[in-house]
Amino acid sequence: MRAPDALLDLTERYLERLELTAELGAQRDSMRYALAGGKRVRAVICLATAEAAGAELEQALPMAAALELLHAFSLVHDDLPALDDDDERRGRPSAHIAFGEGVALLAGDALLAEAFRLALTYSTTEPARELADATLGMIGGQYLDITGEDTDLAELHRLKTGRLFAASVGLALWAAEVPESEQRPWRVFGEELGMLFQVVDDVLDGDGYAARLGVDGARELAHEAAERANVALTRIPADTSVLRAIVDGLVVRTA
């Protein structure tokens, strides 16, 4: 079983070599810009899950890359003035600041399409369906966020953040060809990851759960999510030590 740092390195090398559609022309520069940086948490979870479930990592790498493309798409669009209006992303100007709103919008669209192109390289349509469900969930969560509709904070983050984390596990299961009848315990684990990541994110940013519950209350919520995730891992008949290490790392992260 490879450590998270090794899985991160594999992801970065794969993304660097990934050929984007030639018809996009110079648009590919803005896509590469948007894709650069980040912790690749979702891709690492995907690869760790796939390996634990018995897949060769080469089989799961396109799915891991698709997750990062989809995540980059969501960030580019979230940063636009019409949505969150953020001028900085990952320590440098957001895509719409660097390239203009029109090019950034197209970059996000193209990243999404490229993600589905990767998902459709598999012999089954299930990966693309998993990616579509995650995308629609993210969009539903973003709608709740920008409209300010009265909704449960947990439901908003289950959609906006959690669906892509859950898909990180789901896509790996398809890569490992785990029968649907045997996927339940893995998916229970995946459902906890979005809550865990989001709560810690809120603690670091001082908003969301931290603003509502206080830092100590939010930290407690994060530890509870981590505990549920680890309990789910004990019910999986496989070596899940790397996934446990990822969970433990997420709950104490400081950046």
C-alpha positions in Angstrom: 0.0 0.0 0.0 1.5 3.4 -1.0 1.6 6.3 1.4 -0.5 9.5 0.7 2.6 11.4 -0.4 3.4 8.8 -3.0 -0.2 8.9 -4.3 0.0 12.7 -4.5 3.2 12.4 -6.6 1.5 9.9 -8.9 -1.4 12.3 -9.4 0.8 15.3 -10.1 2.8 13.4 -12.7 -0.4 12.1 -14.4 -1.9 15.6 -14.6 1.3 17.0 -16.0 1.2 14.4 -18.8 -2.5 14.7 -19.4 -3.3 15.8 -23.0 -6.1 18.3 -23.2 -8.2 18.4 -26.3 -6.2 20.1 -29.1 -9.2 22.0 -30.4 -9.2 24.1 -27.3 -6.1 25.8 -28.5 -4.7 28.5 -26.2 -7.7 28.0 -23.9 -5.6 25.1 -22.5 -3.3 27.6 -20.8 -6.1 28.9 -18.6 -7.2 25.4 -17.8 -3.6 24.4 -16.7 -3.5 27.6 -14.6 -6.8 26.7 -12.9 -5.6 23.1 -12.4 -2.3 23.9 -10.8 -1.7 23.7 -7.1 -4.0 22.3 -4.4 -3.6 19.3 -2.1 -5.2 16.8 -4.4 -7.0 15.3 -1.4 -9.8 13.9 -3.5 -7.5 12.2 -6.0 -5.4 10.7 -3.2 -8.5 9.3 -1.5 -9.6 7.8 -4.8 -6.2 6.1 -5.4 -5.9 4.9 -1.8 -9.4 3.5 -1.9 -8.8 1.8 -5.3 -5.6 0.2 -4.0 -7.3 -1.0 -0.8 -10.1 -2.5 -2.9 -7.6 -4.4 -5.1 -7.2 -2.2 -8.2 -4.0 -1.4 -10.0 -3.3 2.3 -9.5 -2.9 2.8 -13.3 -6.5 1.7 -13.7 -7.7 4.4 -11.2 -5.5 7.3 -12.3 -7.9 8.6 -14.9 -10.7 8.7 -12.3 -8.4 10.5 -9.8 -7.5 13.0 -12.5 -11.2 13.5 -13.4 -11.9 14.4 -9.8 -9.3 17.1 -9.9 -10.5 18.5 -13.2 -14.1 18.6 -11.8 -12.8 20.2 -8.6 -10.9 22.8 -10.6 -14.0 23.5 -12.7 -16.0 24.2 -9.5 -13.4 26.5 -8.1 -13.1 28.6 -11.3 -16.9 29.1 -11.4 -17.2 29.7 -7.7 -14.6 32.5 -7.9 -16.5 34.4 -10.6 -18.1 37.7 -9.7 -21.5 36.3 -10.2 -21.0 33.7 -7.5 -18.4 34.1 -4.7 -16.5 36.9 -6.3 -13.0 35.8 -5.0 -10.0 37.5 -6.5 -7.5 35.0 -5.2 -7.2 31.2 -5.3 -4.4 29.0 -4.0 -2.2 32.1 -3.3 -2.4 33.7 -6.7 -5.0 35.6 -8.8 -8.2 33.6 -9.6 -8.6 32.5 -13.2 -11.0 35.4 -14.0 -8.5 37.9 -12.7 -5.7 36.4 -14.6 -7.5 35.7 -17.9 -10.8 37.6 -17.8 -14.3 36.4 -17.0 -15.1 35.0 -20.4 -12.0 32.9 -20.7 -12.3 31.7 -17.1 -15.9 30.7 -17.7 -14.9 28.7 -20.7 -11.9 27.2 -18.8 -14.3 25.8 -16.2 -16.6 24.4 -18.9 -13.7 22.7 -20.7 -12.4 21.3 -17.4 -15.8 19.7 -16.7 -16.0 18.3 -20.2 -12.4 16.9 -20.0 -13.4 15.2 -16.7 -16.2 13.4 -18.4 -14.0 12.5 -21.3 -11.7 10.7 -18.8 -14.6 9.0 -17.1 -15.9 7.7 -20.4 -12.6 5.9 -21.2 -13.8 3.0 -19.0 -15.8 0.0 -20.4 -18.8 0.8 -18.1 -20.8 3.9 -17.9 -20.9 3.8 -14.1 -17.9 6.2 -13.6 -19.5 8.8 -15.8 -22.8 8.4 -13.9 -21.0 8.7 -10.6 -19.3 11.9 -11.8 -22.6 13.3 -13.1 -24.3 12.7 -9.8 -21.4 14.4 -7.9 -21.5 17.4 -10.3 -25.3 17.9 -9.9 -25.0 17.6 -6.2 -22.3 20.3 -6.1 -24.4 22.6 -8.3 -27.4 22.0 -6.0 -25.3 22.9 -3.0 -23.9 26.0 -4.7 -27.4 27.1 -5.5 -28.4 26.9 -1.9 -25.3 28.8 -1.0 -25.8 31.8 -3.3 -29.5 32.1 -3.0 -29.4 32.1 0.8 -32.3 29.8 1.0 -33.2 28.7 4.5 -31.5 25.2 4.6 -29.7 23.0 7.0 -25.9 23.8 6.9 -25.2 20.1 7.0 -27.3 19.5 3.9 -25.7 22.4 2.0 -22.2 21.0 2.7 -23.3 17.4 2.0 -24.1 18.6 -1.5 -21.5 21.3 -2.2 -18.5 19.6 -0.6 -19.5 16.1 0.3 -20.7 14.8 -3.0 -17.3 15.1 -4.6 -15.6 13.4 -1.6 -18.2 10.6 -1.8 -17.4 10.3 -5.5 -13.7 9.9 -4.7 -14.6 6.6 -3.0 -17.3 5.7 -5.5 -15.1 6.1 -8.6 -12.4 4.0 -7.0 -14.9 1.2 -6.4 -15.8 1.1 -10.1 -12.0 1.2 -11.0 -11.5 -1.8 -8.7 -14.7 -3.5 -10.1 -16.2 -3.9 -6.7 -19.7 -5.3 -7.2 -22.5 -2.9 -6.3 -23.8 -5.3 -3.7 -20.5 -5.1 -1.8 -20.0 -1.3 -2.0 -22.1 -0.2 1.0 -19.5 -0.1 3.7 -17.1 1.7 1.5 -19.7 4.3 0.6 -20.6 4.8 4.3 -17.0 5.8 4.8 -17.1 8.1 1.8 -20.1 10.0 3.1 -18.2 11.0 6.2 -15.3 12.6 4.4 -17.1 15.7 3.1 -18.3 16.6 6.5 -14.9 16.1 8.0 -13.1 18.2 5.4 -15.7 21.0 5.5 -15.8 21.4 9.3 -12.0 21.6 9.5 -12.1 24.1 6.6 -14.6 26.2 8.5 -12.4 26.1 11.6 -9.4 27.4 9.6 -11.5 30.1 7.9 -13.5 31.0 11.0 -16.9 30.7 9.2 -19.6 28.1 8.7 -19.6 25.6 11.5 -17.0 27.5 13.4 -19.1 30.6 13.4 -22.2 28.7 14.4 -20.8 26.3 17.0 -17.5 28.0 18.0 -14.1 26.6 17.2 -14.2 24.0 20.0 -17.7 22.9 19.0 -16.6 22.6 15.3 -13.5 20.7 16.2 -15.6 18.3 18.2 -17.9 17.8 15.2 -14.8 17.1 13.0 -13.6 14.5 15.5 -17.0 12.8 15.5 -17.0 12.6 11.7 -13.5 11.2 11.8 -14.5 8.6 14.3 -17.5 7.6 12.2 -15.2 7.3 9.1 -12.7 5.1 11.0 -15.5 2.9 12.4 -16.7 2.4 8.8 -13.2 1.4 7.8 -13.2 -1.4 10.4 -16.2 -2.9 8.6 -14.3 -3.2 5.3 -12.5 -6.6 4.8 -9.4 -5.0 3.3 -6.2 -3.2 4.3 -7.5 0.3 4.9 -4.5 1.6 6.9 -3.7 4.3 4.3 -7.3 5.6 4.3 -7.2 5.7 8.1 -4.0 7.8 7.9 -5.7 10.1 5.5 -8.7 10.6 7.9 -6.3 11.2 10.8 -4.4 13.8 8.8 -7.6 15.6 7.7 -8.9 16.1 11.2 -5.7 17.8 12.4 -4.8 19.7 9.3 -3.8 23.4 9.7 -3.9 24.6 6.1 
